[in-house]
Amino acid sequence: MKRLVILIFLAISCVAFAQQPCYFCDSMPPYKHSIMFQFNRAFDEYKDIYDYFTHVSFEDGLPQNYYANLRYGYRVHKNIMVGPELMFFSQKRFFYKKILHVTSFKVGGYARFIVNKWQVFKPYADVGMSYNSVYFKYILTENYVPTDEEIQWLQSGFLHHFDAYIAPGMSFMIWQNHINIDLGIKFSPFRNNVNSKMFVFTWKIGYNFNSK
């Protein structure tokens, strides 16, 4: 009998709790426009977090990688945002008596699918495609004379290709959803991410608004 009374009490409590307002749910209408940006050094070229913040490379003392991203988003649905984005990447890698300097520009578009249910955090998944223009050159150190065979592949040049990615993550919303901080992982089968791997950690800061 006691168990029956407890079960009935729990059932009534659950029904009563379900009727209460959800303080964590998002009751605000979504903003139509969003501007997001990112600028940082890439972490993979450094031994540890100390080297990252002190700008010291463990190989040659040169600043290694910079990455920047700027995007605009327009909400076509409360759960879907689309727009263009620009990406920039600068990389220096040290080889024996020579340095490879790579500069990359990407122009493309993306679509973001948002779980627009909770107020503080919103899971999302980005899908994007871009056109990538890469310029590379080799810088030779002093007293280094390349061989005839090396001269053939030490020339500067351009590379052009398309890139695609998918990036799941989580948005943390503050200031009545005007500001979002995105944390996620970017996957690309083309290995053209910042660390030349198929995935890389990514973050962005965004401002959301409605134009009059």
N, C-alpha and C positions, 0 to 999 in steps of 0.2 A: 504493500500500500504506500509506503514512504517513497519507493522508487517511482510509482505512478504519479504521486503528488509532485515530485521533483521534475519529472518529464513534462507535466502539464505546465508547471511554473516556467521552465525553460522555453517551452513553445510560445507561451504568452509573452515572455520577455523578448524573444526574437521578433515576433510580430510587432510589438510596440517599438522596438529599436528600428525596424525597417521603415516605420512611419516617420521617424525623425529625419530632419534635413541632413544631407551628407556634407559635412564641413570640408572634406577633402576633394569633393567633386567640383568641376569647373562650371560655374553658372554664367561666366562672362562670354559674350559673343566673341568669336575669333576675329583678330585684326586681319585686314586685307593685304597689307603690305609689310614686307620685312627686308631689312638690310643686315647682312652678316659679314663679318670679317675675321681674319686670322693672320697673324704674323709672328713667327717664332724661328728659333734655331732648331734644327733637327737633332734629336738626342742620340741617334745611333752611332755618330762619329766620335763619341766621347766615352771615356772609361767609366765615369760615374757622374752622379748629380753635381758633385763639386766642380768637376771640369766643365760641365754644362753652364753653370752660372758664372764661373770665372773666365769663361771664353778661352780656355786653354785646351788645345788638342793634344792627344797623347802621341801623335805621330810627328808632326812638323811644326807645331805652334801656330799654324795658320787658321783663321776662321774657316770653318768647313762648310756647313750647309745653312741656307736660309730658305724658308718657305712662306708664301703669302697666298691668301685666298680672299676674294671679294665676290659676293653674290647678292642678287636681288631676287625676292620671291613674291609671287602674287598668288593669293589663295583662291583657287577656282571652286573649291569645296571646303567644308569645315575640316575635312581630313586630308586634303590634297593641296600641295603648294608646288608651283612650277616657276621657273625663271632661268636667266642666264648667269654664268659665273666666269670669273677670270682667275687664273692661277699662275703663280711665278715660283720658280725654283732655281737656286744658285748653289752649285756644289763644287768643292775642290777636294781632289783626292791625290795623295802623294804616292808616287812610285819611285823607283830607284833613279835618283838624279833628275827627275822630271815630275811635273805637276799637271794633272788633267783638270781643266776648268770647264764646267758644263753649266749653261744657262738655258732654262726651259720656260716657254710661255704656252699656256693652254687657254683656249677659248671654247666654251661649250655651254651646255644647258643641263638642268637636273630637274627631277621631280621628287618631292618629299611626301611620304605617306605617314600621317600622324595619327596616333591614338589620342584623340582629343576628348579625354574623359576626366582626368584628374587635373587639379588646379596647379599643384606644385611641380609635378613631373609629368612629362609626356614622352612615351616611347615613340621612336620614329625610324624610318628606313629611307635613305636617299639612294636614288638610281641616277647616274649621270653618264654623259658621253661628251668628249671634247676632241678638238684638233690640237695636236701638240707640235710645236716648232722648237727644235733643239739646236743650239749652237755650241760647238765644242772646240777647244784648242789646247795644245800642250805648251807648257812653259818649261824651258830647259834651264837647269841650274848652271852655275859657272863651271868651266873646265870640263864640260860634258860634250863630246863630239859624237853624234849619232852615226851609226853605220848606214850604208846605202839602203839596206833592207828596212831599217827603222825610219828613214826619211819618208818612205812611201806611206806609212800609216801615222806619222806624226804631223800630218798636215791638218790645218783647221778645216771645218766644214759644217754643213747643216744636215739635220735629219728631220723628216716630217712623217707623222703617223697619227692614227686615231687611237684614242684611249677610252676605256669604259670602266665603271666601278659601281660597287654597291656598298653602302655604309650604314649599318644599323647603329643605333645609339639611344641616348636619353637626353631630353631637354629639361633643364631646371629653370622654372619660370619665377621671376621676381618683379616687383613694382607693378602689380596688377597685370601681369603678362606682357608688359612693355619690353622687358629685357629677358632674353633667354641665353643660357649657357649650355652649349652642346658638348657632350662627351660621347665618342663613338670609336668604331674601328672601321677602317676603309680597306675593302678588298678589291683587288684588280688582277685579272689573269695575265695582264701584259707586263707585270713586274716593273711598272714605271712609277711606283710610289716614291716617296722621299728616300726611303732606305733601300731601294732596289729589290724589295721583297714583295710578296703577293698581298701583304697586309701591313697596316701601320696605324697606330693610335692617332686620333685626330680630335680637335676641339675647335669651337667657334663661339663668338659672342655676337648676339644679334639684337636689333631694335625693331619692334613691331608697332605699326601705327595704321590709322585709317585716314586717307586724304579726304578733304572736303569736296 
